[in-house]
Amino acid sequence: MRLLSRLSVLAAGAALAACMTLPGGAEPARQIDPDRLSAHVRLLSDDSFEGRGIATPAEDMVIAYLSRAFAEAGFEPGGENGGWTQAVTLNRFAVSNVNAAFRDRGQSRALTQGEQIVISTRRPADQVRLDDLPLVFVGYGTTAPERNWDDFKDVDVRGKVIVVLVNDADYEQPELNTFNGRAMTYYGRWTYKYEEAARRGAAGVLVVHETAPASYGWTTVKNSWTGPQFDIVRANPDGERVPLEGWIQRDVAVDLFQRAGLDFEAQKVAARSRDFRPVTLEGQTLNAEFQVATETITTRNIIARLPGSTHPDETILYTGHWDHIGVGDPDADGDRIFNGAVDNASGIAGLIEIAGLYGAGPRPQRSIVIIAFTAEESGLLGSEFYAANPLYPLETTVAGFNLDAMNVYGRLSGLGITGYGHSTLDEQLEAVAATQGRVIVPDTNNAAGTYFRSDHFPLAKRGVPMAYPKGAGDFRDEPVAQREALRAEYGARRYHQAADEWLPEMDFRGAVEDLEVVYAVGLALANSRDWPGWKEGSEFGPVRQESAAARR
C-alpha cells in the first residue's frame, strides 16, 4: 500500500487551479455556481417536499430529483440491480399514549412527554410498561477498559432505569484529560450510552439534558425524539436495545436527586473520577407506560457512479444525507414542516455540483461514487447500512468526503476539518485551502462530538479515510455582523426546527470554496495511485490495516 505522497498533495492544488482556468485563460467546461446551489437548496427545502421525511411520498420526490440531476451530470445509476438506489430496511417505532411519573416514596409526580421528559423505544413491542422500577445514577454510563474506567463497577443494573449525564467525564473539567479533554469521544454520545445500557441489561435510560454539554437545546431533543424513531433490523434486538430510551430536563434531574437526598452538582463532580460508584436514588422510582406501533419499512440510499477509466474497482466517495425530520408538531408560528434547508439540502446541492464538475471533465482513472444517504436524522442509519452492506468494497474505497450542513453565510477565512489529526487527508485539504488564501481550523466544535454525528462516521470506523470539512473562521466580506448573526441564529433557533428554511440572505460563495477543495482533493486522488491512511494513534487505523493486501 502506498500512502499519500508529497506529489499528491501538490497535485491537489494543481487540480483546483485546473478546475478554475484552462491553458490560455479559457473557462473550464463547468464551474460551481452559487446561484445554482441556492436554487437546489430552495427547491429541496420547499414545503412541497414536506421536510424530506423517510418512507413518505417526499422520498420518491427526492429520488426523482437527484437521479435526474446525476444523470444530466453524466453519471450512471450506482445502486442495486442497475438502479439509482440501495434499499435500506428499517424498523419504525411510533410511540403513543405516553404516561410517565416519578414516584417519591409512593407519591406520584407526573411527567409530561415533550416537556419534562421525552420517552421512546427502538425495541420491537406493542407496549412498554415499567412499574416502579428503581433509579440508579451511573455517572456518564461509560465502560472504557483501555482508559481504566468503569462507571458501573460491580453494581447490577439489570431491570433498573439508569440515569446518565450527557457528554464525557472531561467536559466540565478538561484538565483531567481522561477522555481527551473537551474533545468528545464516542463514549460521550447518547447512542453509546443506550448501547452500553443494553449490554448491562438495564430496563431504561434517562439522559440528563444540559444545553452546553449536549451542544443543543431541549427543543432539539423534543423535536428529534417525540416523532417516530428508526433502527436497522437487528437479529437480537432484545440484547441490543433497552425497552425505554429517554431524556429528562436538567431541573427535573436536580429535583429528583434532591428528593433522594443528593446534590446533583456534587454527584456530577464525583462522576469525573475513576473511583465513582453508582448511586441508587433512594425512594425514587419510575412508572412509564406507552403503546408502540412497530412496522418494517424500506427507505433508500441514492447512489450515482462515474466509472474510472483505468481503475474502476477503486472508489472515491462523496456523501451527504438527503433526509430531514419531515412533518412534526407545530412551532409557535404554526409551522409543522421541518424543511431542512441547511441540514442538509445544502450538502445535497453540493453533491449535485460536484457531479457536474466530474461529468464535464476528462474521465478520472478511479471511479467516483456519490451517495445521498437516507435516515441520517434517525441515527446515521443509511450510512450504517451501506457501511455494513457496501455496494463497492470498502477495502478499495480510497477515501471519502462528507457534506453536511454547509456554510451558507459567505466566504470564510478558514476550512474546518472535523476529526483533524486522524488521517493524511488533512494535508491535502490544507494544501488546497492555502491556494484560496485560507487556513485550516481543526475541530471548531469538538466538545459537541461532531465527528460522531454525521454520515462519514460509520465508514471511518470501518477503516475508510473520510474527511468532513466545512468553512470556519472569520467572514471575509461585509456586512460581517449580519453574517455572524445569521450563523448564530441558525444554531440557536433553526437547527432541527421548522425554521430551517431557505432565506434570501444566504450567501453560497463560501460553500463554493469548500466544494472546490473537496473536488480538487478527490480529483487528485482519482488520478493517482495514492492511498490516504490513518495517522499513528488513530483508532481507525488497525481495521484499515487488516485489508492492506487489497490495496496496491
GUMI-180353 format. One record per residue (C-alpha): x, y, z; residue in three letters; residue number from 0. Coordinates in steps of 0.001 Angstrom, whole numbers. Each point is the difference from the previous one (the first is absolute). Layout:
// GUMI-180353
u | v | w | aa | i
X | Y | Z | ALA | NUM
...
// end
This chain:
// GUMI-180353
u | v | w | aa | i
0 | 0 | 0 | MET | 0
1312 | 3445 | -891 | ARG | 1
-957 | 2796 | 2364 | LEU | 2
-631 | 3586 | -998 | LEU | 3
3011 | 1454 | -1777 | SER | 4
1278 | 3564 | 0 | ARG | 5
-639 | 47 | -3757 | LEU | 6
-3638 | -855 | 617 | SER | 7
-287 | 2904 | 2419 | VAL | 8
1359 | 2317 | -2686 | LEU | 9
-2271 | -1600 | -2582 | ALA | 10
-3030 | 977 | 2053 | ALA | 11
946 | 3648 | -305 | GLY | 12
568 | -426 | -3723 | ALA | 13
-3406 | -1660 | -318 | ALA | 14
-1637 | 3030 | 1553 | LEU | 15
1788 | 2317 | -2427 | ALA | 16
-1057 | -2217 | -2895 | ALA | 17
-3645 | 132 | 997 | CYS | 18
128 | 3806 | 112 | MET | 19
1832 | 775 | -3265 | THR | 20
1266 | -1767 | -3091 | LEU | 21
3216 | 677 | -1961 | PRO | 22
-159 | 3366 | -1711 | GLY | 23
-2415 | 1328 | 2598 | GLY | 24
-3017 | -1775 | -1502 | ALA | 25
-2944 | -875 | 2219 | GLU | 26
-390 | -3671 | 1007 | PRO | 27
-3032 | -1943 | -1180 | ALA | 28
-1712 | 592 | 3330 | ARG | 29
500 | 1829 | 3266 | GLN | 30
-1886 | -181 | 3266 | ILE | 31
-2715 | 2634 | -43 | ASP | 32
-1252 | 1521 | 3293 | PRO | 33
-3313 | 861 | -1649 | ASP | 34
-516 | -3633 | -1055 | ARG | 35
791 | -1122 | 3528 | LEU | 36
-2557 | 2436 | 1358 | SER | 37
-2624 | -1165 | -2488 | ALA | 38
508 | -3675 | 917 | HIS | 39
-258 | 797 | 3723 | VAL | 40
-3098 | 2130 | -522 | ARG | 41
-1756 | -2769 | -1899 | LEU | 42
1037 | -2943 | 2190 | LEU | 43
-1097 | 1876 | 3127 | SER | 44
-3276 | 1178 | -1488 | ASP | 45
-3153 | -863 | 1944 | ASP | 46
-1037 | -2337 | -2829 | SER | 47
2815 | -2372 | 1110 | PHE | 48
-1576 | -114 | 3489 | GLU | 49
3280 | -6 | 1871 | GLY | 50
1390 | -2947 | -1994 | ARG | 51
-1233 | -2596 | 2468 | GLY | 52
1115 | -3556 | -747 | ILE | 53
-2507 | -2544 | -1309 | ALA | 54
-2419 | 2779 | -949 | THR | 55
-1115 | 1253 | -3431 | PRO | 56
2761 | 2612 | 354 | ALA | 57
2599 | -2759 | -307 | GLU | 58
-1145 | -802 | -3534 | ASP | 59
227 | 3706 | -858 | MET | 60
3582 | 169 | 1245 | VAL | 61
997 | -3144 | -1902 | ILE | 62
-1518 | 1336 | -3220 | ALA | 63
1726 | 3365 | 418 | TYR | 64
3451 | -1374 | 800 | LEU | 65
23 | -2819 | -2530 | SER | 66
-907 | 2479 | -2730 | ARG | 67
2685 | 2453 | 1168 | ALA | 68
2691 | -2693 | 176 | PHE | 69
-959 | -1375 | -3415 | ALA | 70
184 | 3481 | -1514 | GLU | 71
3488 | 323 | 1519 | ALA | 72
1109 | -3113 | -1885 | GLY | 73
-112 | -2515 | 2843 | PHE | 74
-1597 | -3410 | -263 | GLU | 75
-2188 | -1799 | 2536 | PRO | 76
2203 | -1353 | 2766 | GLY | 77
-2548 | -1863 | 2086 | GLY | 78
-1369 | -3511 | 83 | GLU | 79
-1143 | -1845 | -3111 | ASN | 80
1068 | 2774 | -2354 | GLY | 81
-2106 | 2604 | 1799 | GLY | 82
657 | 3215 | 1866 | TRP | 83
-726 | -1296 | 3495 | THR | 84
988 | -2453 | 2721 | GLN | 85
-2867 | -1312 | 2101 | ALA | 86
486 | 609 | 3720 | VAL | 87
-2280 | -2082 | 2230 | THR | 88
-864 | 1591 | 3320 | LEU | 89
-2379 | -444 | 2884 | ASN | 90
-2209 | 3018 | 669 | ARG | 91
-1212 | 615 | 3553 | PHE | 92
-2870 | 2411 | 659 | ALA | 93
-701 | 594 | 3693 | VAL | 94
-3417 | 1163 | 1234 | SER | 95
-1999 | 413 | 3203 | ASN | 96
3048 | 697 | 2128 | VAL | 97
-606 | -25 | 3734 | ASN | 98
3036 | 546 | 2186 | ALA | 99
568 | 969 | 3597 | ALA | 100
2662 | -27 | 2659 | PHE | 101
-1109 | -1425 | 3327 | ARG | 102
1538 | 1453 | 3150 | ASP | 103
-554 | -2584 | 2735 | ARG | 104
-3379 | -804 | -1497 | GLY | 105
-1044 | 3562 | -905 | GLN | 106
-364 | 435 | -3761 | SER | 107
1279 | 2969 | -2034 | ARG | 108
-1231 | -15 | -3600 | ALA | 109
2457 | 684 | -2821 | LEU | 110
-1311 | 1530 | -3219 | THR | 111
1338 | -1409 | -3245 | GLN | 112
1951 | 2682 | -1841 | GLY | 113
194 | 2298 | 3023 | GLU | 114
1717 | -1587 | 3000 | GLN | 115
834 | -3239 | -1804 | ILE | 116
162 | -1598 | -3415 | VAL | 117
-447 | -3755 | -262 | ILE | 118
305 | -2344 | -2938 | SER | 119
1252 | -3440 | -909 | THR | 120
1847 | -1778 | -2785 | ARG | 121
-925 | -3479 | 1151 | ARG | 122
-2867 | -1815 | -1764 | PRO | 123
-3062 | -252 | 2263 | ALA | 124
-3687 | 858 | 96 | ASP | 125
254 | 1579 | 3422 | GLN | 126
2658 | 988 | 2504 | VAL | 127
-849 | 48 | 3688 | ARG | 128
2369 | 703 | 2871 | LEU | 129
-1488 | -267 | 3492 | ASP | 130
1768 | 1714 | 2888 | ASP | 131
3481 | -787 | -1271 | LEU | 132
2905 | 1224 | 2119 | PRO | 133
2167 | 2834 | -1294 | LEU | 134
3810 | -193 | 121 | VAL | 135
2363 | 2843 | -864 | PHE | 136
2982 | -1408 | -1910 | VAL | 137
1899 | 3192 | -777 | GLY | 138
839 | 136 | -3692 | TYR | 139
-981 | -3634 | -556 | GLY | 140
3429 | -860 | -1388 | THR | 141
1978 | -3237 | -81 | THR | 142
3432 | 638 | -1550 | ALA | 143
2534 | -2694 | 968 | PRO | 144
2764 | 1621 | -2050 | GLU | 145
-374 | 3084 | 2210 | ARG | 146
-357 | -2011 | 3203 | ASN | 147
-3516 | 1400 | 359 | TRP | 148
-3212 | -1702 | 1124 | ASP | 149
-2957 | 2042 | 1200 | ASP | 150
-1996 | -3130 | 871 | PHE | 151
2587 | -1761 | 2174 | LYS | 152
-1596 | -3176 | 1404 | ASP | 153
-3537 | 1443 | 208 | VAL | 154
-2683 | -2057 | -1733 | ASP | 155
-2388 | 2285 | -1913 | VAL | 156
-2032 | -2743 | -1629 | ARG | 157
-3671 | 902 | 32 | GLY | 158
714 | 3511 | 1301 | LYS | 159
-131 | 3462 | -1573 | VAL | 160
3372 | 1710 | -147 | ILE | 161
434 | 3776 | 63 | VAL | 162
3038 | 1264 | -1918 | VAL | 163
1685 | 3298 | -807 | LEU | 164
471 | 1158 | -3568 | VAL | 165
3496 | 346 | -1545 | ASN | 166
3255 | -1220 | 1611 | ASP | 167
1452 | 156 | 3479 | ALA | 168
2527 | 2624 | -1184 | ASP | 169
-2509 | 2507 | -1338 | TYR | 170
-379 | 2035 | 3204 | GLU | 171
3663 | -399 | 973 | GLN | 172
2090 | -566 | -3155 | PRO | 173
3318 | 171 | 1846 | GLU | 174
-741 | -3499 | 1320 | LEU | 175
656 | -1254 | -3555 | ASN | 176
-1407 | -3451 | 681 | THR | 177
-2216 | 228 | -3113 | PHE | 178
2004 | 2303 | -2289 | ASN | 179
-885 | 3181 | 1872 | GLY | 180
-2789 | 2007 | -1613 | ARG | 181
108 | -2082 | -3182 | ALA | 182
-2904 | -2424 | 348 | MET | 183
762 | -3663 | -479 | THR | 184
-2611 | -2465 | -1209 | TYR | 185
-675 | -809 | 3661 | TYR | 186
-1623 | 3413 | 291 | GLY | 187
-2641 | -594 | -2654 | ARG | 188
-3510 | -925 | 1096 | TRP | 189
89 | -2880 | -2499 | THR | 190
2850 | -1607 | 1947 | TYR | 191
-1778 | 470 | 3330 | LYS | 192
-3077 | -1840 | -1246 | TYR | 193
2149 | -2765 | -1489 | GLU | 194
1935 | -521 | 3243 | GLU | 195
-3232 | -32 | 2011 | ALA | 196
-1300 | -2804 | -2220 | ALA | 197
3205 | -1976 | 495 | ARG | 198
-532 | 398 | 3752 | ARG | 199
-3620 | -1188 | -149 | GLY | 200
-1560 | 3260 | 1176 | ALA | 201
-3733 | 512 | -501 | ALA | 202
361 | 3663 | -896 | GLY | 203
2306 | 2997 | -354 | VAL | 204
-669 | 3635 | 877 | LEU | 205
2638 | 2397 | -1339 | VAL | 206
93 | 3278 | 1921 | VAL | 207
-185 | 2798 | -2557 | HIS | 208
2237 | 3019 | 484 | GLU | 209
329 | 2395 | -2905 | THR | 210
3755 | 655 | 105 | ALA | 211
1308 | -3593 | 192 | PRO | 212
-2704 | -1225 | -2391 | ALA | 213
767 | 2922 | -2379 | SER | 214
-3718 | 506 | -703 | TYR | 215
-3075 | 1122 | 1890 | GLY | 216
-2967 | -1944 | 1311 | TRP | 217
-2073 | 941 | -3059 | THR | 218
2380 | -2017 | -2162 | THR | 219
-407 | -3003 | 2292 | VAL | 220
-3777 | 366 | -55 | LYS | 221
-203 | 322 | -3785 | ASN | 222
2378 | -2894 | -597 | SER | 223
-1492 | -2461 | 2498 | TRP | 224
-3752 | 524 | 152 | THR | 225
-501 | -1115 | -3595 | GLY | 226
503 | -3495 | -1427 | PRO | 227
3381 | -1627 | 684 | GLN | 228
1825 | -2367 | -2326 | PHE | 229
2594 | -2733 | 261 | ASP | 230
1547 | -2558 | -2303 | ILE | 231
-1626 | -3424 | 236 | VAL | 232
1986 | -1912 | 2618 | ARG | 233
347 | -3743 | 503 | ALA | 234
-65 | 407 | 3790 | ASN | 235
-1771 | 3274 | 850 | PRO | 236
-674 | -1053 | 3612 | ASP | 237
3732 | -276 | 576 | GLY | 238
890 | 3239 | -1766 | GLU | 239
-2769 | 2414 | 1007 | ARG | 240
-1575 | 961 | 3314 | VAL | 241
-3810 | 210 | 237 | PRO | 242
36 | 3708 | 926 | LEU | 243
2302 | 2675 | -1404 | GLU | 244
-548 | 3492 | 1337 | GLY | 245
1215 | 3427 | 1037 | TRP | 246
-942 | 2209 | 2936 | ILE | 247
422 | 3715 | 501 | GLN | 248
2779 | 1130 | 2318 | ARG | 249
-2334 | 1615 | 2542 | ASP | 250
-1974 | -3247 | 180 | VAL | 251
3223 | -1857 | 772 | ALA | 252
1018 | 2522 | 2661 | VAL | 253
-3360 | -460 | 1736 | ASP | 254
202 | -3795 | -328 | LEU | 255
3437 | -104 | 1629 | PHE | 256
-1077 | 2365 | 2757 | GLN | 257
-2936 | -2232 | 883 | ARG | 258
2465 | -2885 | 264 | ALA | 259
2135 | 2011 | 2407 | GLY | 260
2686 | 754 | -2575 | LEU | 261
1504 | 3157 | -1463 | ASP | 262
-20 | -183 | -3802 | PHE | 263
3071 | 2201 | -493 | GLU | 264
1980 | -1922 | 2609 | ALA | 265
-858 | -3267 | -1738 | GLN | 266
1151 | 1456 | -3316 | LYS | 267
3363 | 828 | 1544 | VAL | 268
280 | -3500 | 1474 | ALA | 269
-758 | -1526 | -3416 | ALA | 270
3205 | 1500 | -1429 | ARG | 271
2128 | -2412 | 2002 | SER | 272
1012 | -3579 | -749 | ARG | 273
-1015 | -763 | 3587 | ASP | 274
-3635 | 925 | -611 | PHE | 275
-2525 | -2670 | 962 | ARG | 276
-3647 | -169 | -1064 | PRO | 277
-2447 | 1655 | 2384 | VAL | 278
-3525 | -1272 | 584 | THR | 279
-2532 | 2819 | 104 | LEU | 280
-1551 | -1125 | 3259 | GLU | 281
-3785 | 15 | 113 | GLY | 282
-302 | 1047 | -3652 | GLN | 283
-1500 | -2216 | -2696 | THR | 284
-1326 | 380 | -3523 | LEU | 285
-3362 | -1024 | -1367 | ASN | 286
-380 | 149 | -3762 | ALA | 287
-2460 | -1464 | -2452 | GLU | 288
-474 | 613 | -3713 | PHE | 289
-1218 | -1692 | -3136 | GLN | 290
2368 | -774 | -2844 | VAL | 291
-963 | -418 | -3631 | ALA | 292
2855 | -1943 | -1572 | THR | 293
271 | -545 | -3713 | GLU | 294
2736 | -910 | -2430 | THR | 295
580 | 2587 | -2687 | ILE | 296
2307 | 317 | -2957 | THR | 297
1703 | 3285 | -713 | THR | 298
2789 | 599 | -2499 | ARG | 299
3503 | 1284 | -436 | ASN | 300
436 | 1777 | -3327 | ILE | 301
3211 | -970 | -1807 | ILE | 302
1621 | 1327 | -3177 | ALA | 303
3247 | -1196 | -1573 | ARG | 304
2499 | 1179 | -2584 | LEU | 305
2145 | -3052 | -873 | PRO | 306
3739 | 577 | -25 | GLY | 307
1903 | -254 | -3254 | SER | 308
2817 | -2274 | 1181 | THR | 309
-759 | -1018 | 3610 | HIS | 310
-3802 | -218 | 181 | PRO | 311
159 | -2364 | 2973 | ASP | 312
1503 | 2768 | 2163 | GLU | 313
-2432 | 2580 | 1339 | THR | 314
10 | 3626 | 1127 | ILE | 315
-3121 | 746 | 2078 | LEU | 316
-2032 | 3186 | 399 | TYR | 317
-2812 | -270 | 2529 | THR | 318
-2755 | 1960 | 1721 | GLY | 319
-3473 | -743 | 1325 | HIS | 320
-3177 | 901 | -1859 | TRP | 321
-2460 | -511 | 2861 | ASP | 322
-1235 | 2349 | 2688 | HIS | 323
-2566 | -236 | 2795 | ILE | 324
-3104 | 259 | -2182 | GLY | 325
-3264 | 1281 | 1506 | VAL | 326
-327 | 388 | 3770 | GLY | 327
-1708 | 2018 | 2692 | ASP | 328
-697 | 3635 | -909 | PRO | 329
2343 | 2674 | 1315 | ASP | 330
-1094 | 3341 | 1458 | ALA | 331
-863 | 1200 | -3502 | ASP | 332
-2006 | -3113 | -827 | GLY | 333
2653 | -1346 | -2379 | ASP | 334
93 | -3820 | -7 | ARG | 335
2435 | -562 | -2901 | ILE | 336
3656 | -484 | 932 | PHE | 337
1394 | 1144 | -3346 | ASN | 338
3682 | -747 | 663 | GLY | 339
1488 | 2635 | -2295 | ALA | 340
3437 | 143 | 1609 | VAL | 341
-300 | -3525 | 1440 | ASP | 342
434 | -1411 | -2561 | ASN | 343
-1406 | 1336 | -3241 | ALA | 344
3233 | 2008 | -119 | SER | 345
2173 | -3139 | -51 | GLY | 346
-2186 | -1685 | -2615 | ILE | 347
250 | 3100 | -2184 | ALA | 348
3771 | -289 | 395 | GLY | 349
-50 | -3626 | -1154 | LEU | 350
-1890 | 1015 | -3132 | ILE | 351
2579 | 2666 | -779 | GLU | 352
2899 | -2412 | 633 | ILE | 353
-1604 | -2448 | -2441 | ALA | 354
-214 | 2766 | -2582 | GLY | 355
3721 | 730 | 281 | LEU | 356
1027 | -3624 | -425 | TYR | 357
-2440 | -583 | -2831 | GLY | 358
1233 | 3020 | -1945 | ALA | 359
3690 | -894 | 260 | GLY | 360
2201 | -2836 | -1250 | PRO | 361
-901 | -3413 | 1399 | ARG | 362
2062 | -609 | 3187 | PRO | 363
2034 | -3188 | 362 | GLN | 364
-1843 | -1133 | 3136 | ARG | 365
-3768 | -152 | 377 | SER | 366
-1972 | 2788 | 1632 | ILE | 367
-2971 | -1103 | 2105 | VAL | 368
-2468 | 2495 | 1438 | ILE | 369
-2383 | -1169 | 2729 | ILE | 370
-2937 | 1950 | 1399 | ALA | 371
-681 | -1938 | 3183 | PHE | 372
-3378 | -517 | 1587 | THR | 373
-886 | -1 | 3715 | ALA | 374
2928 | 2076 | 1256 | GLU | 375
-2373 | 1842 | 2306 | GLU | 376
-1060 | -3358 | 1442 | SER | 377
3520 | -878 | 1132 | GLY | 378
2215 | -210 | -3131 | LEU | 379
-1962 | -3084 | -1041 | LEU | 380
334 | 357 | -3779 | GLY | 381
3768 | 306 | 194 | SER | 382
160 | -2736 | 2636 | GLU | 383
-1950 | -2296 | -2305 | PHE | 384
2245 | 807 | -2977 | TYR | 385
3171 | -458 | 2066 | ALA | 386
-1284 | -3406 | 1105 | ALA | 387
-1213 | -883 | -3521 | ASN | 388
2270 | 1924 | -2387 | PRO | 389
-716 | -110 | -3707 | LEU | 390
3647 | 915 | -662 | TYR | 391
2615 | -1732 | 2198 | PRO | 392
1146 | 2086 | 2926 | LEU | 393
3537 | -1386 | -211 | GLU | 394
402 | 1628 | -3442 | THR | 395
-1922 | 3142 | 856 | THR | 396
2877 | 2446 | -159 | VAL | 397
-1503 | 2816 | 2073 | ALA | 398
-3171 | 1977 | 443 | GLY | 399
-1316 | 3511 | 612 | PHE | 400
-3178 | 676 | 1955 | ASN | 401
-2138 | 3100 | -549 | LEU | 402
-2402 | 867 | 2803 | ASP | 403
-1491 | 3381 | 949 | ALA | 404
2286 | 2074 | -2200 | MET | 405
999 | 3607 | 547 | ASN | 406
-2736 | 2166 | -1567 | VAL | 407
995 | 3326 | 1531 | TYR | 408
2929 | 1176 | -2149 | GLY | 409
3723 | -419 | -548 | ARG | 410
2034 | -950 | 3065 | LEU | 411
3675 | 240 | 895 | SER | 412
410 | -3676 | 851 | GLY | 413
-972 | -3539 | -797 | LEU | 414
-1118 | -2046 | 2976 | GLY | 415
902 | -3696 | 50 | ILE | 416
-2044 | -2023 | 2432 | THR | 417
2233 | -2782 | 1276 | GLY | 418
3176 | 1879 | -904 | TYR | 419
3078 | -2035 | 815 | GLY | 420
-1491 | -3377 | -854 | HIS | 421
847 | -443 | -3700 | SER | 422
2517 | 1118 | -2609 | THR | 423
-2832 | 1696 | -1868 | LEU | 424
668 | 2947 | 2316 | ASP | 425
3116 | 1006 | -1922 | GLU | 426
-1703 | -94 | -3401 | GLN | 427
-2930 | 2048 | 1219 | LEU | 428
2399 | 2464 | 1577 | GLU | 429
2030 | 354 | -3205 | ALA | 430
-3056 | 806 | -2105 | VAL | 431
-1502 | 2370 | 2557 | ALA | 432
3312 | 1871 | 35 | ALA | 433
-347 | 732 | -3735 | THR | 434
-3228 | 1800 | 920 | GLN | 435
1782 | 2011 | 2677 | GLY | 436
-1664 | -1985 | 2777 | ARG | 437
1373 | -1857 | 3001 | VAL | 438
-1060 | -3220 | 1710 | ILE | 439
-2134 | 343 | 3136 | VAL | 440
84 | -3362 | 1827 | PRO | 441
-3222 | -1210 | 1662 | ASP | 442
-1858 | 3238 | 630 | THR | 443
-2476 | -1812 | 2281 | ASN | 444
1677 | -3207 | 1120 | ASN | 445
-1670 | 157 | 3421 | ALA | 446
-3319 | -602 | -1762 | ALA | 447
1177 | -3323 | -1426 | GLY | 448
-593 | 1165 | -3548 | THR | 449
2289 | -2709 | -1334 | TYR | 450
-2499 | -2649 | 1112 | PHE | 451
-3093 | 1812 | -1270 | ARG | 452
138 | -233 | -3768 | SER | 453
101 | -2603 | -2738 | ASP | 454
3766 | -278 | -337 | HIS | 455
238 | -1725 | 3378 | PHE | 456
-1375 | -3492 | -825 | PRO | 457
2508 | -140 | -2881 | LEU | 458
2884 | 1388 | 2040 | ALA | 459
-472 | -2512 | 2797 | LYS | 460
307 | -2725 | -2654 | ARG | 461
3313 | 1432 | -1137 | GLY | 462
-861 | 2212 | -3000 | VAL | 463
1859 | 3341 | 221 | PRO | 464
-2837 | 2532 | 73 | MET | 465
211 | 3792 | 147 | ALA | 466
-2756 | 2225 | 1348 | TYR | 467
1017 | 3576 | -885 | PRO | 468
-1978 | 3231 | -30 | LYS | 469
703 | 3710 | 136 | GLY | 470
1178 | 1481 | 3309 | ALA | 471
1646 | 3084 | 1393 | GLY | 472
-738 | 3659 | -672 | ASP | 473
-2142 | 1440 | -2767 | PHE | 474
1957 | 1682 | -2769 | ARG | 475
-2733 | 2214 | -1413 | ASP | 476
-2260 | 2672 | 1439 | GLU | 477
-2455 | 201 | 1631 | PRO | 478
1845 | -2192 | 2499 | VAL | 479
-2330 | 658 | 2937 | ALA | 480
-3078 | -1080 | -1939 | GLN | 481
1709 | -3168 | -1207 | ARG | 482
1085 | -900 | 3521 | GLU | 483
-3511 | 627 | 1285 | ALA | 484
-1552 | -2211 | -2669 | LEU | 485
2439 | -2823 | 754 | ARG | 486
-626 | 307 | 3746 | ALA | 487
-3753 | 73 | -498 | GLU | 488
130 | -3291 | -1851 | TYR | 489
1572 | -1748 | 2979 | GLY | 490
-2353 | 1654 | 2471 | ALA | 491
-3333 | -23 | -1837 | ARG | 492
100 | -1999 | -3221 | ARG | 493
1998 | -3199 | 486 | TYR | 494
-2448 | -2953 | 3 | HIS | 495
-2915 | 2415 | 80 | GLN | 496
-2672 | 1021 | -2474 | ALA | 497
1833 | 3291 | -558 | ALA | 498
2864 | -1698 | -1914 | ASP | 499
-1223 | 1461 | -3290 | GLU | 500
1634 | 1552 | -3048 | TRP | 501
607 | 3706 | 536 | LEU | 502
764 | 2648 | -2631 | PRO | 503
2866 | 1235 | 2219 | GLU | 504
1900 | -3262 | -472 | MET | 505
3359 | 466 | -1717 | ASP | 506
1330 | -3192 | -1630 | PHE | 507
3405 | 1361 | -1050 | ARG | 508
1601 | -1592 | 3069 | GLY | 509
-1586 | -3343 | -850 | ALA | 510
1468 | 322 | -3495 | VAL | 511
3501 | 278 | 1450 | GLU | 512
-533 | -3046 | 2214 | ASP | 513
-1280 | -2027 | -2944 | LEU | 514
2975 | 1042 | -2105 | GLU | 515
2292 | -1411 | 2683 | VAL | 516
-1641 | -3427 | 277 | VAL | 517
-285 | -243 | -3781 | TYR | 518
3674 | 833 | -488 | ALA | 519
1194 | -2474 | 2637 | VAL | 520
-2308 | -2720 | -1318 | GLY | 521
1097 | 607 | -3589 | LEU | 522
3684 | -190 | 940 | ALA | 523
-584 | -3302 | 1765 | LEU | 524
-2129 | -1302 | -2858 | ALA | 525
2888 | 501 | -2415 | ASN | 526
2722 | -1398 | 2264 | SER | 527
1097 | -3284 | 1541 | ARG | 528
16 | 1482 | 3484 | ASP | 529
-1927 | -1446 | 2921 | TRP | 530
-663 | 2405 | 2877 | PRO | 531
495 | -1571 | 3393 | GLY | 532
-710 | 466 | 3678 | TRP | 533
2614 | 1709 | 2109 | LYS | 534
1743 | -1677 | 2891 | GLU | 535
-2244 | -136 | 3031 | GLY | 536
-3278 | 141 | -1900 | SER | 537
-2414 | -2682 | 1147 | GLU | 538
-1033 | -564 | -3624 | PHE | 539
3427 | -1080 | -1235 | GLY | 540
43 | -3629 | 1190 | PRO | 541
-3178 | -1015 | -1825 | VAL | 542
1283 | 1593 | -3220 | ARG | 543
3268 | -1883 | 327 | GLN | 544
-1855 | -3318 | 18 | GLU | 545
-836 | 475 | -3706 | SER | 546
3370 | 1434 | -1083 | ALA | 547
626 | -2822 | -2474 | ALA | 548
-2969 | 1152 | -2107 | ALA | 549
1695 | 3357 | -739 | ARG | 550
2948 | 93 | -2336 | ARG | 551
// end
